[in-house]
Amino acid sequence: MYDYLEIYTDISLTLTMIITILVYSVGLMQFLRPFTKSRPSRYLTGLTYAAIMLTMFFLPQEFNNLLAYGAGVVGAFAVFTLLDRRNYAQKLFLAFSFFSIRWLTAAVGTSIWLKVYGWTCGFVIDTFMFEPEKQVAAYIVYDAVEGCIMAGIMLLLITIFHKVYVSKNEKMSVKEALLLMLPSVAGVFNYRLLLYFNSIDTREINISPYDLVSFAFYLVSYTTLVAVIWFYEQIKAAQRKEKENAMLVIQTDNIRDYISGAESLYRDIRAVRHDMRNHLAVLESLHERGENEAFESYLREARARIGNDPGINSGDPVTDVILSEKQSEAAKHGITFDCDFHYPSDLKDGALDMSIILNNALNNAIEAAEKCPENERNIAITSSRKKNAFIITVTNSCAGVELADGELPATTKSDSENHGFGLLNIKNTAEKYGGGVEINSNDGVFTLTVMLMLQ
């Protein structure tokens, strides 16, 4: 019976290690989920980690645990970097963070598991002392429980990490990565130091106090990592706010230019009306004198000067200038521009806010439509009113935009540090009026809906 149990114990230890490695591999895939939209890259990264760790486990020579798991993480993230070649500094930070989370999962999970095993092992042995089959079944349950404990702890740590680390889509500098890596590096080093003291000859030192010390250390280590990331996010948020305010100042200056343009436009309109009186007087005189050929020639020339474009009439001069300019810009890029926008008459002193919304929305629409094939470039802007809700809808053709739940799409410009504020400014302006924005992308059509709640 004892030989039977000894054989199973060896098998159980092997299965436990395999299960643990698979738990870490699945955890790595979950850990990388917000940082890439490509499922194959996540799966290949997790499989690479599992393959390296299983290979090192079954090799006859022994490896230092720190070296072995370090090799697994380095190999996995090397594959991830090859499949997703961007934001390299962030990947360095993620590699160290996952390495730290993996060690912390092992430390906490093993501690909890040993407590559970210690509390129940004696009962199982006494109960099934002469029933080896039931003892084997109990050990199978133990393996499953240990795997569940490891998976639960890793999922909790990864969830906290994702929750605190907000700037997932922003480019990280090397200095930022090195700063954020410090808690992970210190945590792993101190963890190894703690294990060393915990393994000193038990005949001379009572190691039971290390249980409490270990848990306190694990808690402090991860709390330190989370705290550093949280402070980092606060700094990043302040920087973003400063940039948003700077962009808003620039846009306000641009709006002032539009207002000047609107005044100039209406001066020109008054001048045209004045000229029209003269033109009508000339035409009337030619008609009365029966000079039909001269009449038709003068009429053609006047019509050519005035043009056949009725222009855009939204009900607000500044808005007319913006929409007319965007219509002209779209035409230069071969983009069809349909406008059915009517400025709300009860939006008092809101020309500046409306200009921020229209400028940003149409700039983004033109930029996206321009990347589409020439025969598929189109933009449409409409407005509607439902009681106090004024709704602006901008649709445009797009080459494909990936949207994450609850997040605005990231800028496609290479200089992401100084771009990507357009939709954010629209959102902030809409919220100023108690409204909000809704974004959809489907079948090559991007739709931005902005709602303002008016009095």
Secondary structure as UniProt FT lines:
FT   HELIX           2..32
FT   HELIX           33..35
FT   HELIX           39..58
FT   HELIX           65..83
FT   HELIX           88..127
FT   TURN            128..130
FT   HELIX           132..164
FT   TURN            168..169
FT   HELIX           174..198
FT   TURN            202..204
FT   HELIX           209..288
FT   TURN            289..290
FT   HELIX           292..306
FT   HELIX           317..332
FT   TURN            333..334
FT   STRAND          336..340
FT   TURN            345..346
FT   TURN            348..349
FT   HELIX           351..370
FT   HELIX           374..376
FT   STRAND          378..386
FT   TURN            387..388
FT   STRAND          389..397
FT   TURN            405..406
FT   HELIX           416..418
FT   HELIX           422..432
FT   TURN            433..434
FT   STRAND          436..442
FT   TURN            443..444
FT   STRAND          445..453
//
